[in-house]
Amino acid sequence: MSDTFHWLDVERIAEELDEAHPGKDPLSVRFTELRAIVQGLPGFAADPAHPCNERILETIQMLWHEERTGAERERD
């Protein structure tokens, strides 16, 4: 796995968010906050050829939620 990732690496971002923010409910995060959180992840490097948009943020949020609920089911 590469050390850096960008907006199109939505699955990697969801995994990183789940690891970095275990107490945060992905569905309660506004897109403005989500964008800032992603940009603050270690290894994130925006690619000017692929800027962020609402569709990308929505995909990240849903994948993060799936990552979280999948981990919760594994613990049960």
DSSP file (Angstrom, degrees, kcal/mol; ACC not computed):
  #  RESIDUE AA STRUCTURE BP1 BP2  ACC     N-H-->O    O-->H-N    N-H-->O    O-->H-N    TCO  KAPPA ALPHA  PHI   PSI    X-CA   Y-CA   Z-CA
    1    1 A M              0   0    0      0, 0.0     0, 0.0     0, 0.0     0, 0.0   0.000 360.0 360.0 360.0 134.2    0.0    0.0    0.0
    2    2 A S        -     0   0    0      1,-0.1     0, 0.0     2,-0.1     0, 0.0  -0.283 360.0-129.7 -67.2 152.8    1.3    3.4   -1.0
    3    3 A D  S    S+     0   0    0     41,-0.0     2,-0.3     2,-0.0    -1,-0.1   0.782  91.1  51.4 -74.1 -26.7    2.2    5.9    1.8
    4    4 A T        +     0   0    0     40,-0.1     2,-0.3    41,-0.0    40,-0.2  -0.803  62.8 175.1-113.3 155.3    0.2    8.6    0.1
    5    5 A F  B     -a   44   0A   0     38,-1.9    40,-2.9    -2,-0.3     2,-0.2  -0.958   9.2-157.7-149.6 163.2   -3.4    8.7   -1.1
    6    6 A H    >   -     0   0    0     -2,-0.3     3,-2.3    38,-0.2     7,-0.2  -0.691  45.8 -66.5-136.9-171.4   -5.8   11.3   -2.6
    7    7 A W  T 3  S+     0   0    0     43,-0.3     3,-0.1     1,-0.3     6,-0.1   0.747 124.4  56.6 -56.3 -30.7   -9.6   11.9   -3.0
    8    8 A L  T 3  S+     0   0    0      1,-0.2     2,-1.4    42,-0.1    -1,-0.3   0.594  85.4  82.6 -80.4  -8.0  -10.2    9.0   -5.4
    9    9 A D    <>  +     0   0    0     -3,-2.3     4,-2.4     1,-0.2    -1,-0.2  -0.403  56.1 154.6 -88.0  58.3   -8.8    6.5   -2.9
   10   10 A V  H  >  +     0   0    0     -2,-1.4     4,-2.3     1,-0.2    -1,-0.2   0.835  65.6  50.6 -62.7 -38.2  -12.2    6.4   -1.1
   11   11 A E  H  > S+     0   0    0     -3,-0.3     4,-2.1     2,-0.2    -1,-0.2   0.924 112.0  47.5 -67.1 -42.7  -11.9    3.0    0.4
   12   12 A R  H  > S+     0   0    0      1,-0.2     4,-2.6     2,-0.2    -2,-0.2   0.910 111.4  51.7 -62.5 -42.1   -8.5    3.7    1.9
   13   13 A I  H  X S+     0   0    0     -4,-2.4     4,-2.8     1,-0.2    -2,-0.2   0.920 108.2  51.3 -61.3 -44.2   -9.8    7.0    3.2
   14   14 A A  H  X S+     0   0    0     -4,-2.3     4,-2.2     1,-0.2    -1,-0.2   0.909 111.6  47.3 -60.6 -42.5  -12.7    5.2    4.9
   15   15 A E  H  X S+     0   0    0     -4,-2.1     4,-2.0     2,-0.2    -1,-0.2   0.918 112.9  48.7 -64.1 -43.7  -10.3    2.8    6.5
   16   16 A E  H  X S+     0   0    0     -4,-2.6     4,-2.7     1,-0.2    -2,-0.2   0.898 111.6  49.7 -63.6 -41.4   -8.0    5.6    7.7
   17   17 A L  H  X S+     0   0    0     -4,-2.8     4,-2.4     2,-0.2    -1,-0.2   0.906 109.0  51.7 -64.8 -41.7  -11.0    7.5    9.1
   18   18 A D  H  < S+     0   0    0     -4,-2.2    -1,-0.2    -5,-0.2    -2,-0.2   0.890 114.6  43.4 -63.3 -38.6  -12.3    4.5   11.0
   19   19 A E  H  < S+     0   0    0     -4,-2.0    -2,-0.2     1,-0.2    -1,-0.2   0.904 118.7  42.7 -71.2 -42.2   -8.9    4.0   12.5
   20   20 A A  H  < S+     0   0    0     -4,-2.7    -2,-0.2     1,-0.2    -1,-0.2   0.740 123.9  33.3 -79.6 -23.7   -8.2    7.6   13.3
   21   21 A H    ><  +     0   0    0     -4,-2.4     3,-1.3    -5,-0.2    -1,-0.2  -0.519  62.9 157.8-133.9  66.3  -11.7    8.5   14.7
   22   22 A P  T 3  S+     0   0    0      0, 0.0    -1,-0.1     0, 0.0    -2,-0.1   0.744  76.9  49.3 -66.0 -23.5  -13.2    5.5   16.4
   23   23 A G  T 3  S+     0   0    0      2,-0.1     2,-0.4     0, 0.0    -5,-0.1   0.475  89.9  97.8 -94.2  -1.5  -15.6    7.5   18.5
   24   24 A K  S <  S-     0   0    0     -3,-1.3    -3,-0.1    -6,-0.1     3,-0.1  -0.733  71.2-133.0 -94.8 132.8  -17.1    9.6   15.7
   25   25 A D    >   -     0   0    0     -2,-0.4     3,-1.8     1,-0.2     4,-0.4  -0.740  13.3-150.6 -81.4 113.9  -20.4    8.7   14.0
   26   26 A P  G >  S+     0   0    0      0, 0.0     3,-1.0     0, 0.0    -1,-0.2   0.821  93.2  56.1 -56.7 -32.9  -19.7    8.9   10.3
   27   27 A L  G 3  S+     0   0    0      1,-0.2    35,-0.0    37,-0.1    -2,-0.0   0.612 102.6  55.6 -78.8 -10.1  -23.3    9.8    9.5
   28   28 A S  G <  S+     0   0    0     -3,-1.8     2,-0.5     2,-0.1    -1,-0.2   0.443  84.3 102.7 -97.6  -0.2  -23.3   12.8   11.8
   29   29 A V    <   -     0   0    0     -3,-1.0     2,-0.1    -4,-0.4    32,-0.0  -0.720  68.6-135.8 -87.8 124.2  -20.3   14.4   10.1
   30   30 A R     >  -     0   0    0     -2,-0.5     4,-2.9     1,-0.1     3,-0.2  -0.409  23.4-113.0 -72.7 154.9  -21.1   17.3    7.8
   31   31 A F  H  > S+     0   0    0      1,-0.2     4,-2.6     2,-0.2     5,-0.2   0.846 116.6  55.5 -60.8 -34.8  -19.3   17.4    4.5
   32   32 A T  H  > S+     0   0    0      2,-0.2     4,-1.6     1,-0.2    -1,-0.2   0.914 112.8  42.4 -64.7 -40.5  -17.3   20.5    5.4
   33   33 A E  H  > S+     0   0    0     -3,-0.2     4,-2.7     2,-0.2    -2,-0.2   0.909 112.7  53.5 -69.7 -41.8  -16.0   18.7    8.5
   34   34 A L  H  X S+     0   0    0     -4,-2.9     4,-2.8     1,-0.2     5,-0.2   0.918 106.8  52.0 -59.0 -44.6  -15.4   15.5    6.6
   35   35 A R  H  X S+     0   0    0     -4,-2.6     4,-2.3     1,-0.2    -1,-0.2   0.925 112.0  45.9 -57.9 -45.8  -13.3   17.3    4.0
   36   36 A A  H  X S+     0   0    0     -4,-1.6     4,-1.2     2,-0.2    -2,-0.2   0.894 112.0  51.2 -65.9 -40.4  -11.2   18.9    6.8
   37   37 A I  H  < S+     0   0    0     -4,-2.7     3,-0.4     2,-0.2     4,-0.4   0.930 111.4  47.6 -63.5 -45.0  -10.8   15.6    8.6
   38   38 A V  H >< S+     0   0    0     -4,-2.8     3,-1.7     1,-0.2    -2,-0.2   0.929 109.2  53.2 -62.1 -44.7   -9.7   13.8    5.4
   39   39 A Q  H 3< S+     0   0    0     -4,-2.3    -1,-0.2     1,-0.3    -2,-0.2   0.761 107.3  54.1 -62.8 -23.6   -7.2   16.6    4.6
   40   40 A G  T 3< S+     0   0    0     -4,-1.2    -1,-0.3    -3,-0.4    -2,-0.2   0.498  81.7 113.4 -88.7  -4.4   -5.7   16.1    8.0
   41   41 A L  S X  S-     0   0    0     -3,-1.7     3,-2.0    -4,-0.4     2,-0.2  -0.457  79.3-105.6 -68.8 137.2   -5.1   12.4    7.7
   42   42 A P  T 3  S+     0   0    0      0, 0.0    -1,-0.1     0, 0.0     3,-0.1  -0.432 106.9  21.5 -60.5 130.7   -1.4   11.4    7.6
   43   43 A G  T 3  S+     0   0    0      1,-0.3   -38,-1.9    -2,-0.2     2,-0.4   0.289  87.6 133.8  94.5  -9.6   -0.5   10.5    4.1
   44   44 A F  B <   +a    5   0A   0     -3,-2.0     2,-0.4   -40,-0.2    -1,-0.3  -0.602  25.7 173.0 -76.6 131.6   -3.3   12.4    2.4
   45   45 A A        -     0   0    0    -40,-2.9   -38,-0.1    -2,-0.4    -6,-0.0  -0.919  28.7-129.9-139.7 111.3   -2.1   14.5   -0.5
   46   46 A A        -     0   0    0     -2,-0.4   -40,-0.1   -40,-0.1     3,-0.0  -0.311  14.6-142.3 -61.5 140.3   -4.7   16.2   -2.7
   47   47 A D    >   -     0   0    0      3,-0.5     3,-2.4     1,-0.1   -40,-0.1  -0.931   2.9-148.7-105.0 115.8   -4.2   15.6   -6.5
   48   48 A P  T 3  S+     0   0    0      0, 0.0    -1,-0.1     0, 0.0    -2,-0.0   0.756  97.8  61.1 -57.5 -23.9   -5.1   18.8   -8.4
   49   49 A A  T 3  S+     0   0    0      1,-0.3    -3,-0.0    -3,-0.0     0, 0.0   0.670 111.3  39.9 -75.8 -15.9   -6.3   16.6  -11.3
   50   50 A H  S <  S-     0   0    0     -3,-2.4    -3,-0.5     2,-0.0   -43,-0.3  -0.651  80.2-174.6-134.1  76.9   -9.0   15.1   -9.0
   51   51 A P        -     0   0    0      0, 0.0     2,-0.2     0, 0.0    -2,-0.0  -0.238  32.4 -96.3 -69.6 162.4  -10.5   17.7   -6.8
   52   52 A C        +     0   0    0      4,-0.1     2,-0.3     3,-0.0   -44,-0.0  -0.500  46.0 172.1 -77.6 144.7  -13.0   16.9   -4.1
   53   53 A N     >  -     0   0    0     -2,-0.2     4,-2.2     1,-0.0     3,-0.2  -0.895  48.1 -92.3-143.4 176.7  -16.7   17.2   -4.7
   54   54 A E  H  > S+     0   0    0     -2,-0.3     4,-2.6     1,-0.2     5,-0.2   0.857 121.3  55.8 -61.9 -36.9  -19.9   16.3   -2.9
   55   55 A R  H  > S+     0   0    0      2,-0.2     4,-2.1     1,-0.2    -1,-0.2   0.907 108.6  47.3 -63.1 -42.3  -20.2   12.9   -4.6
   56   56 A I  H  > S+     0   0    0      2,-0.2     4,-2.6    -3,-0.2    -2,-0.2   0.928 112.6  49.2 -64.7 -45.4  -16.7   11.9   -3.4
   57   57 A L  H  X S+     0   0    0     -4,-2.2     4,-2.5     1,-0.2    -2,-0.2   0.896 110.6  50.5 -62.4 -40.1  -17.5   13.0    0.1
   58   58 A E  H  X S+     0   0    0     -4,-2.6     4,-2.3     2,-0.2    -1,-0.2   0.909 110.9  49.1 -63.7 -42.0  -20.8   11.1    0.2
   59   59 A T  H  X S+     0   0    0     -4,-2.1     4,-2.5     2,-0.2     5,-0.2   0.919 111.6  48.9 -63.5 -44.1  -19.0    8.0   -1.0
   60   60 A I  H  X S+     0   0    0     -4,-2.6     4,-2.6     1,-0.2     5,-0.2   0.927 110.8  50.8 -60.8 -44.9  -16.4    8.3    1.7
   61   61 A Q  H  X S+     0   0    0     -4,-2.5     4,-2.2     1,-0.2    -2,-0.2   0.912 112.3  45.9 -61.1 -43.9  -19.0    8.9    4.3
   62   62 A M  H  X S+     0   0    0     -4,-2.3     4,-2.5     2,-0.2    -1,-0.2   0.905 114.0  47.9 -67.5 -41.4  -21.0    5.8    3.3
   63   63 A L  H  X S+     0   0    0     -4,-2.5     4,-2.6     2,-0.2    -2,-0.2   0.886 111.1  51.4 -66.8 -37.7  -17.8    3.6    3.1
   64   64 A W  H  X S+     0   0    0     -4,-2.6     4,-2.4    -5,-0.2    -2,-0.2   0.918 110.4  49.2 -62.8 -43.5  -16.7    4.9    6.5
   65   65 A H  H  X S+     0   0    0     -4,-2.2     4,-2.9     2,-0.2     5,-0.2   0.922 112.1  47.9 -61.5 -44.8  -20.1    4.0    7.9
   66   66 A E  H  X S+     0   0    0     -4,-2.5     4,-2.4     2,-0.2    -2,-0.2   0.896 110.8  51.6 -63.2 -40.3  -19.9    0.5    6.3
   67   67 A E  H  X S+     0   0    0     -4,-2.6     4,-1.8     2,-0.2    -1,-0.2   0.919 112.9  46.1 -60.6 -44.2  -16.4    0.1    7.7
   68   68 A R  H  X S+     0   0    0     -4,-2.4     4,-2.1     2,-0.2    -2,-0.2   0.938 114.8  44.7 -66.2 -49.4  -17.7    1.0   11.2
   69   69 A T  H  X S+     0   0    0     -4,-2.9     4,-2.1     1,-0.2    -1,-0.2   0.851 111.9  53.5 -68.7 -33.1  -20.7   -1.2   11.2
   70   70 A G  H  X S+     0   0    0     -4,-2.4     4,-1.8    -5,-0.2    -1,-0.2   0.899 109.6  48.0 -65.4 -40.4  -18.8   -4.1    9.8
   71   71 A A  H  X S+     0   0    0     -4,-1.8     4,-1.4    -5,-0.2    -2,-0.2   0.878 110.7  51.9 -66.7 -37.8  -16.2   -3.8   12.6
   72   72 A E  H  X S+     0   0    0     -4,-2.1     4,-1.2     1,-0.2    -2,-0.2   0.896 108.7  50.3 -66.4 -39.3  -19.0   -3.6   15.1
   73   73 A R  H  < S+     0   0    0     -4,-2.1    -1,-0.2     1,-0.2    -2,-0.2   0.872 107.3  54.3 -66.0 -37.1  -20.6   -6.8   13.7
   74   74 A E  H  < S+     0   0    0     -4,-1.8    -1,-0.2     1,-0.2    -2,-0.2   0.840 107.0  51.4 -65.4 -32.5  -17.3   -8.6   13.9
   75   75 A R  H  <        0   0    0     -4,-1.4    -1,-0.2     1,-0.2    -2,-0.2   0.791 360.0 360.0 -74.7 -27.5  -17.0   -7.7   17.6
   76   76 A D     <        0   0    0     -4,-1.2    -1,-0.2    -3,-0.2    -2,-0.2   0.472 360.0 360.0 -75.5 360.0  -20.5   -9.1   18.4
